[in-house]
Amino acid sequence: MGINPIMKLLWGKAEFKHASSCFYFRKKSRVQKLIHALKYKGNTEVGVELGKLMANELQKSPAYESIDLILPVPLHPSKKLLRGYNQCDFIAEGLAQEFGVEVNYGAIIRTQATETQTKKGHFERHQNVSSIFKVNDKEGLQSKNILLIDDVITTGSTLASCAQQVFLETNNKPLISTVALAS
């Protein structure tokens, strides 16, 4: 279990036990098409299936063998209202089915609506998401082996901000994983 590209992205930005991504997100790839179907076309079943695929990959690593709880990175309520759902909730559902653990959908809240990260550079992304999360269920996260998940990681700014807030408010270092790493 050496250092992988995801751990390098998050190094020094957040406290975490281990971090990984299951696939690469490249233009016109199957992974891109699946994530876009989930995120922008309302095909939530794709999210559940991606979560199951993700679980199958994670279960191959000793780092992820004792997960107690899954936390999807939350959307701000205004963005969730606009989209109608959080795509990470469906990925978490698939993961939970395979791992046989619970998902806590409300343990973390996003306190600020931020602009889309897709057109921002590394520094702008970091600034855009610093201090935008709050732990809503500190007791529910105590002494748990937490898996924090997101759909795609690019610079790691969003996940780092979320993971760091979990650590600061609960003294718990989460495991982190995403469906895909943008390349």
Steps between C-alpha positions, in 0.01 A plus 500: 500500500729773375426860423269537201403808292194574717705497820749738333216739408375507860837492678537798733143619433309262730538229760394161363586130538512404134372639171432345162309522177369206302506625140632779280266772374604584146311684225272273296578199723236260632560631852434858387181393323378309807573785742334752267195273472480496880581862566328683216240263352335369817599138449537421870521122443840564344612645834399186690682281247811723513491466879490121469792501256688730734435268795633203306824689437532633856444156652825388337695739725568425869463874573126479431413170668343634820272786395224586751331793330484667159477878462423650158639848439191723528368754253380838620118490543454752216699286257324185616164670444607607151630154403239311700748266671860456607672257263729385783200370695438237233866401481493466881190281473680255271805497726283440807326205335833332426669584832189434709534827693292812551517831319462817705359752250477789746816470710674770299334808356622744241456847647580708191394474140809518282544555130575199285859381530526374142656815351719599797872448549654316795538805729155637408342163579667491840382853584149425373444214746698586812278496810175410323416183694370442853457176690134467593524170694822493705379219727404284202854523362686425822709182501386405149713388209356751252513481122456847348406480133460723196443443130808660340819645645696756302716709734368352825387835640139402574587164655788651699272769643234245593746246646680768699174623651412143603841471665485843671153444645527130592874422517424217256715447190275372221578263217438676168403367160354622174357329198750671273812715480485771234804488277 
